[in-house]
Amino acid sequence: MINFTSILVSIISVGFGYLFFRIVKPKIKSGTKEVYYARLFLAWSLFVSTSFYIQPFASGPSMQALSFWAIRSIPFAIVASIAGYLYGKFSK
């Protein structure tokens, strides 16, 4: 038997991830290359971490579920931004 609730929660989680990705992703290649790649890496990290870690919030909104997402996503986003900045700085 297929559990439609878990499928719906997964779709909602990926939707939240895509929303954050579209908000953070640079629209055009403007500014410095370092900032462009930092924002691009940040956007992808938010998409991935939100798709996985916001599922408890999507199934039952609460501050505890939201903090579960934030505690895991914020450090991942910081590391991704630094990695993107360094990639942009040292790539040709």
Backbone as a ProteinNet text record, in pm:
[ID]
protein_1_A
[PRIMARY]
MINFTSILVSIISVGFGYLFFRIVKPKIKSGTKEVYYARLFLAWSLFVSTSFYIQPFASGPSMQALSFWAIRSIPFAIVASIAGYLYGKFSK
[TERTIARY]
83.1	0	88.4	56.5	133.6	85.3	180.7	149.3	153.8	38.3	31.6	72.9	60.8	101.1	251	330.2	475.6	518.7	447.8	478	446.7	334	295.7	394.5	438.2	535.9	667.4	709.1	832	819.4	705.7	683.8	684.5	620.7	619.4	760.8	839.5	976.8	1063	1051	1126.2	1077.7	949.1	895.8	955	966.1	1031.7	1178.2	1246.1	1385.4	1401	1311.6	1316.9	1287.5	1196.5	1165.8	1289.8	1357.9	1480	1587.4	1596.2	1694	1668.2	1543.2	1509	1530.9	1511.2	1531.5	1679.9	1764.4	1905.9	1990	1954.8	2036.4	2049	2172.9	2190	2118.1	2051.1	1972.9	2063.4	2163.8	2259.6	2399.9	2496.5	2634.2	2680.7	2645.8	2681.7	2771.2	2839	2927.5	3054.5	3121.5	3246.2	3217.4	3314.7	3301.1	3290.7	3360.5	3357.6	3217.7	3153.8	3019.1	2918.3	2933.9	2843.1	2847.4	2966.6	2976.4	2937.4	2963.4	2920.8	2768.2	2698.4	2551.4	2499.3	2566.7	2523.5	2538.7	2651.5	2672	2573.8	2549	2451.8	2312.6	2274.4	2142.6	2128.1	2229.7	2222.7	2222.6	2300.1	2301.4	2166.6	2102.8	1969.6	1867.1	1877.5	1785.7	1798.8	1922.1	1944.7	1907.2	1956.6	1929.7	1782	1716.1	1573.4	1492	1528.4	1455.2	1459.9	1570.9	1583.4	1534.3	1569.8	1550.6	1422.8	1347.3	1223.9	1103.4	1125.9	1015.2	936.6	1001	919.3	831.5	879.8	800.2	685	708.2	602.8	492.5	526.7	424	346.5	405.4	336.6	411.2	371	445.2	454.6	577.9	603.2	739.4	762.6	891.4	1003.9	974.8	1076.2	1119.2	1024.1	1057.6	1132.2	1096.1	1164.5	1307.4	1326	1461.5	1545.6	1484	1554.2	1613	1535	1582.8	1692.8	1672.1	1767.6	1902.6	1901	2026.1	2111.4	2049.3	2124.3	2155.2	2068.1	2084.5	2179.4	2179.1	2261.7	2411.2	2462.9	2606.3	2641.2	2553.4	2574.9	2579.4	2493.2	2489.8	2615.5	2663.3	2785	2905.1	2917.7	3028.9	3019.1	2899.8	2882.2	2915.4	2878.5	2910.2	3060.7	3127.9	3273.5	3339.1	3290.9	3345.9	3322.3	3204.3	3175.7	3260.9	3281.1	3366.3	3509.2	3561.6	3697.3	3708.8	3605.7	3604.9	3610.4	3528.4	3528.6	3659.5	3721.8	3845.8	3962	3967.4	4081.9	4056.7	3937	3911.7	3948.4	3975	4014.8	3898.5
-117.2	0	124.6	219.2	341.6	441.2	499.8	600.1	737.4	790	916.5	1035.4	1023.4	1132.2	1155.9	1049.8	1066.3	1117.4	1079.2	1131.1	1279.7	1319.7	1460.7	1543.5	1492.5	1562.5	1578.7	1476.5	1485.5	1589	1594.3	1693.2	1834.2	1853.8	1985.2	2025.6	1931.6	1961.1	2003.5	1932.7	1969.8	2105.8	2133.3	2264.2	2377.3	2357.2	2456.7	2475.3	2364	2371.5	2448.2	2422.8	2493	2642.2	2674.6	2814.8	2887.8	2828.7	2890.5	2899.2	2796.6	2798.5	2915.5	2936.3	3045.3	3182.3	3194.9	3322.9	3358.5	3263.2	3290.6	3288.4	3206.1	3190.5	3323.9	3358.9	3483.6	3475.7	3582.8	3583.2	3585	3669.7	3677.4	3676.8	3653.8	3652.8	3796.7	3856	3994.6	4001.9	4110	4125.8	4046.6	4022.6	3948	3798.8	3730.5	3586.1	3514.9	3566.2	3502.7	3507.5	3624.1	3639.5	3556.9	3551.4	3471.8	3324.9	3269.3	3128.1	3104	3200.4	3185.2	3176	3262.4	3257.7	3131.9	3088.2	2967.6	2844.2	2831.6	2718.9	2725.9	2847.7	2865.9	2822.2	2859.2	2821.6	2669.9	2603.6	2457.9	2391.6	2445.4	2385.3	2402.1	2517.8	2536.3	2443.8	2422.6	2330.5	2189.3	2142.3	2005.1	1991.3	2082.2	2067.9	2087.7	2178.9	2199.7	2080.2	2024.1	1907.8	1791.1	1776	1664.9	1699.5	1817.5	1845.4	1920	1967.6	2038.4	1943.8	1816.4	1720.4	1714.6	1718.7	1721.1	1845.8	1959.2	2082.2	2072.6	2010	1996.4	1902.3	1804.2	1710.8	1764.1	1852.8	1911.7	2035	2153.6	2275.6	2301	2322.3	2358.7	2427.4	2498.1	2565.2	2464	2351.2	2248.5	2190.7	2167	2114.9	2219.6	2346.4	2453.2	2470.2	2458.4	2467.9	2347.2	2230.5	2111.7	2140.6	2206.6	2243.2	2348.4	2451.3	2562.5	2519.4	2434.4	2389.8	2312	2241.3	2163.2	2240.8	2330	2399.6	2518.3	2591.2	2711.8	2679.6	2584	2553.1	2500.6	2419.5	2367.9	2482.4	2581.1	2696.5	2781.6	2799.3	2877.7	2810.1	2680	2605.6	2610.4	2597.1	2601.8	2739.8	2843.8	2979.8	3004.2	2959.5	2974.4	2893.7	2770.4	2687.4	2751.6	2807.7	2875	2998.4	3075	3193.5	3154.5	3051.5	3006.4	2946.8	2876.2	2822.9	2936.7	3039.5	3153.6	3230.8	3237.8	3311.5	3242.4	3110	3038.5	2968.8	2981	2921.6	3023.2	2972.2	3062.6	3119.6
0	0	0	-82.4	-94.1	11.1	82	182.5	115.9	81.3	9.1	95.7	226.1	314.6	306.9	308.8	301.5	164.9	60.4	-73.5	-79.8	-23.1	-21.8	60.4	173.5	257.1	181.4	108.6	29.2	-81.1	-147.3	-253.6	-196.2	-81.3	-17.4	23.8	74.3	116	-2.4	-111.7	-232	-283.6	-270.7	-310.6	-228	-95.7	-11.1	-52.6	-80.3	-123.2	-252.9	-347.2	-474.8	-456.2	-367	-338.4	-286.4	-188.1	-136.3	-244.5	-328.8	-437.8	-531.5	-570	-662.2	-599.6	-469.7	-402.8	-396.2	-363.9	-339	-465.8	-563.8	-685	-758.2	-799.6	-874.9	-1008.9	-1044.8	-1169	-1292.4	-1289.7	-1400.2	-1341.1	-1423.8	-1375.3	-1360.3	-1247.6	-1221.5	-1099	-1083.5	-969.8	-989.1	-880.3	-889.1	-900.6	-953.6	-971.8	-837.9	-736.5	-604.5	-543.5	-552	-495.3	-574	-705.3	-788.5	-746.4	-734.3	-697.5	-551.6	-465	-325.4	-318.2	-391.1	-391.2	-459.7	-565.4	-635.8	-547.5	-480.4	-389.5	-272.3	-222	-114.6	-158.5	-280.3	-331.4	-340.2	-393	-404.1	-266.9	-173.1	-39.1	29.9	11.2	70	6.2	-124.4	-190.8	-133.8	-123.2	-75.2	71.7	156.2	299.7	332.1	261.5	286.8	240.2	126.6	76.7	174.4	244.7	339.5	479.5	529.9	671.8	706.9	610.6	645.4	645.4	621.9	619.3	749.9	867.2	990.2	999	949.5	951	852	736.2	635.7	682.2	763.8	810.2	930.5	1007.1	1121.8	1167.7	1121.1	1153.9	1304.8	1348.9	1488.3	1494.7	1602	1619.3	1636.4	1697.3	1716.3	1581.2	1491.8	1359.3	1277.1	1293.5	1221.5	1273.4	1403.5	1457.6	1417	1401.9	1351.7	1214.2	1127.4	993.7	1002	1083.2	1089.3	1145.1	1247.5	1309.4	1210.1	1119	1021.2	893.5	853.2	725.7	733.2	842.8	852.1	845.5	921.9	907.4	767.6	710.2	575	474.6	491.7	402.2	416.6	538.1	559.9	494.8	514.2	453.6	300.8	247.4	101.7	46.4	117.8	72.5	70.4	174	179.2	69	47	-60.4	-196.7	-218.6	-344.8	-365	-257.7	-265.9	-302	-235	-264.5	-404	-447.4	-584.4	-685.8	-664.9	-755.3	-752.9	-637.4	-624.1	-694.2	-686.1	-740.4	-872.9	-929.1	-1061.2	-1169.3	-1285.2	-1395.9	-1467.3
[MASK]
++++++++++++++++++++++++++++++++++++++++++++++++++++++++++++++++++++++++++++++++++++++++++++

